Amino acid sequence: MEGNILVIGIAGGTGSGKTTLMKNIIEKFGDVVTVLSHDNYYKRHDDLSYEERCKLNYDEPAALETDLMAKHLDQLRRGEAIDCPVYDFTVHNRSDETVRIVPGKVIIVEGILIFEDKELRELMDIRIFVDTDADVRLCRRIKRDVNKRGRTLESVLTQYQETVKPMHEKYVEPSKKFAHMVVPEGGKNRVALDMILGRIQRHLEEV
């Protein structure tokens, strides 16, 4: 089954445009695309209060259960369905729910740290790093976290300064060297997008 499934990793810093690129791919190919998000694999912290969970560093590899994600991706590559965990950003903890994910002919794996882990990145056929100016990324993060995740502006900026920016420089940016393709501005880069869509189209014609 593995040869019939194309696994595409999309990494890049917070607010870089990963989601826009992913949405363009899904818009073009629809139901044949399955998405696996690293964000859903943040570790559970039932032992901590909400205030304590707010202070955790969510931008380092240790915050995520990446070994479980790698196991799930391996199962999807073999054509097996998985029960993916669900993370609730409003309470900073993993939900009790899971989502059943059935593999399509194309699997997109997305997250800021997915190239940092060797086991995980080696399960990907194509690795794309979305590279966007830091100021632009910060503005997008503020807009997303305030509007969609119920955060205050102050909390977003504090987190960015204390963990997001230093962890980006320590882990995310260095992982760019593992990418097969570096795409400035993500889904807004029409030339790169057309190349990616063309590669997926060829895969679908071959299987």
N, C-alpha and C positions, 0 to 999 in steps of 0.2 A: 504493500500500500504506500510506503514511503515515497517511492518514485513518482507517484501520482499527485503528491501534495507538495506545493511550493511554500516554504516558510520564509517570510520577509520580516526582518527585524527593523524597527524604526526607533532610533534613539535620538537624544539631543537634550539640551537643557530645558528647564521649565519655561513654558511659553514660547518655545522655539518655532512651533508650527507643525508639530508631529500630528496633531489631531486633524488639522486641515488637509495634510497630505493623505492621511488615512481615509478621511471622508471622501476625497476625490477618487480614491481607488474603489471604495465601496459603491459610490455613485455610478461608477463605470461598470462594475462587475457584479454588484448586488449579492445575491444569496450564496454565491460560490465562495465568498470571503468570510472567514471566521476570525474574530479578534480576541487576543489574549493580552490583558493589560497587567503590567507589573504592579500597578497601584492596588489591585485586589489582593495582593499577597503580603501586604503589611501585616506584621505579627499581631496577634491578639494580646491585649493587656488588661484582662479582667481584674487583675490584682491591683491595678492603679486607679486612683480617682481621676475624674475628668481633668482637674487642674494639673495633676501629675502627668497625665497623658499629653496635655498641651505643651509641656516642657521637653518632651522627648525629641531627639534628633531624627527626623523622618527622611533625611537626605543622605544618609550613609547606608552602605550595603547591609550592615547588621540589622537595620530596621525591617528588612524584608525576608520572607521565607522563600528565598530564591531556589533552594533545593527542591521544594514542593512544586514550584512553577516549572522547573526543568523536567521533573518527573511527569507532570501533566502534559507538557509540550511533547515529550517523547511518546506518550500515549496517543496524543492527537495525530502525530506523524504516522503512527501505525494504524490509524483509522479508528481508534477507540474514542468513545465519548468520555468526558470528565465532568466532575462536579466542582466547579470553580468557586472559591470563596468570594464573598462580597464584603467590601470595606466601606464603612460609613464615615465619611469625612466630617460630618457635623458633630459626631461624638468622639472622633479619633480612636475608633476601635473597629475590629472586625464584627460584622453582623452575624447573626445566627443562621442566616439564609445562605444557600448556595445556588448557583445557576448552572443548569445542565448545558454543556457546550458540546456540540457535535462538529467534527472537523469537516470543513469544506475543502475544495481543491486548492484554495489559497488560504494560508494562515498568516495573519499579521500579529507580530509580537511587538508591543510598544511599551516604552518606559524610559526614564532618564538613565537608569543604571543597567540596562539589559546587556550591554557589551562589556561591562566590568567583570561579569562572571564567566569564566572560561567554559564551564560545562553547558551553560545556557546558550552562549553565543555560537558554540560549535553545532548546535541543533538547527541553526539558521542557514538557509541557502544563499540569501542576499541580505547584507547588512547596510542599512542606510542611516547616516547621521545627518540630522537637520541642524544647520549652523546659522544662528541668528544673533545679531548684536545684543549685548547684555541689557542695554537701556530698553530696547523694544521688548525683550523677554520679561523684564520686571513690570512694565506697564500692563502687559497681557496677564501676568500672574495676579496683579492687584485686581484687575477687572474681573477675572474668573473667581478668585477666592471671596471677594466681597459680594458679588452678585449671585454666585451659584453655591457657595459653601457657607454663607452666613457669617463670614469673618469680618472683623473690624480692620480698618486701614492700618491702625497702629500695630495690631498683631501680625498682619501680613509683612509689614516692613521690618519689624523686630525679628521675625523668623528668617526673612531674607538675609538680613545682615549677620545674624548669629550662626545660621546653619546652611541655608540654601546657597549663598555665594561661596563660602569657603569649601563646602562639599562639592560644588560644581567644579571648582578649580582643582580639588584633590582627586576626584573620582570621574566625573562626567567628561570633562574636557580631555583628559588623557586617554579615555576609552575611544576617542575618535579615531585613533590609529588602527582600530580593528574593523573599521567600516570599509566596505567595498566602494561606497559612493558617498561623498559629502555634498549635501544639497543646501546651498544658501537660501534662506527664506521659505523652506518647506513647500507646501502646496501652492504657494504663489509663484513658484519657479516653474513656468510652463514648459521650458525646454527639458528640464530634469523629469518633470511629471510625465511628459509624453514618452520619454525613454523608459520609465518605470512601467507605464501602462502597456507599452509595446512588448516589454519582456514578459509581463503577466499574460498578455494575449497569446504570445507564442507558446507559453507553457500550457494554456488551456486548449490550444489547437493540437498539441502533441499528446495529451492524455485521453 
